[in-house]
């Protein structure tokens, strides 16, 4: 039986699944790894933990599937999660997680270069991306930077572990390292102007389009993972960006929002537009000949976890009762506004120094009111991104939601209500894993194209309609959210200065 192996490295752990040729899930597995937060705004992980967790998750999935022959393998990861490695591929320091915001000054420097390739990213690199993080390393840990033979995205590190080849995903290179697939490739002159002129030599040797084969699974990885069969490793990419392949394809006007720890928004357009409030448009990042547009909220489900588990001390198993009590309250009536900028703003404000807030508290404020306000604040942030797409000339005709939001009906319904439009919830399994199965099936030759494979693997969806009475109430709540953002921005910037806040 032909089967495909999908691997997804998320923020909290590795997930694996084995898919049949008909798109059915034959087996699944997962394993966690820790995140360290050395200082406020910093987040780090150990690449060795990624591999350990991946091996465990893959072996679980294969055992559950009955050990089928694997035709193709594809990997997706968070981005930019950046590994710093010696010439043997061993970590020189912990990896900088995607949400790590230490490179704010370096991000601001990119905006002042005026380099033409930055037109593809709103005229600057975001604080999360590989280039500002490499700049930070060169300025603050120069010995480590000089010793690094490789500074790579997590997905490229995983492909190397699987194949022994330093083959970078074109999606990550275009979206996170300013690679120009229609011009000079990596912009070495830009790197030089930013003080990291040798960065190009530390990046992957070859750049491979999404869905193209990289090579067979290496002998060592094959033994560790327990994989049999041809196992052709296919170029993957960024978890959320690949979601377009798992919702039946990417016609213009279809927006995928992967809702989890963060919210990632992605769509493809046929002709480029260049608003400064989005990331992109990225040429050929997913499909050759098209332009990918990205937006995002750095903190989304993580804000709700903070509110329920950390602030109120509710164990995760008991959050259902809190959510139910919060859902019974009328919207907005609690008089609270929560700003979702706990780790800064990704888009449309592109401001890593914004901070979260809870405004309007009284001694009578209850846990369920605060939780409901947190859900509403995250939904307001979602609308802010969607409004920036529309305002920038990017069509938004259909909105597909996936990820952790499917486990929280209050978050799901509130998102539809705040957007004031129906949303389509993707049912079933992990969307990133399904996208990887599309890549593995196309790249190993079992489908003629990504489009054909995507259509074959399209999932079921459930449409959630907005509640008309709530839509009107949330208009005022959203206006208050925008006003509170503007009113607290200057103070947020002061509070986010280095040295402010306790180290953790």
Secondary structure, 3 states (H helix, E strand, C coil): CEEEEEEEECCCEEEEEEEECCCCEEEEEEEECCCECCCCCCCEECHHHHHHHHHHHHHHHHHHHCCCEEEEEEEEECCCCEEEECCCCCECCCEECCCCCCCHHHHHHHHCCCCHHHHHHCCCCCCCCHHHHHHHHHHHCHHHHHHCCEEEEHHHHHHHHHHCCCEEEHHHHHHHCCCECCCCECCHHHHHHCCCCCHHHHCCCEEECCCCEEEECCHHHHHHHCCCCCCEEEEEEECCHHHHHHCCCCCCCEEEEEECCCEEEEEEECCCCCCCCCEEEEECCCCCCCEEEEEEECCCHHHHHHHHHHHCCCCHHHHHHHHHHHHCCCCCCCCCEEECCCCCECCCCCECCCCCEEECCCCCCCHHHHHHHHHHHHHHHHHHHHHHHHHCCCCCCEEEEEEHHHHCHHHHHHHHHHHCCCEEEECCCCHHHHHHHHHHHHHCCCCCCHHHHHHHCCCCEEEECCCHHHHHHHHHHHHHHHHHHHHHHHHHHHHCCCCCCCCC
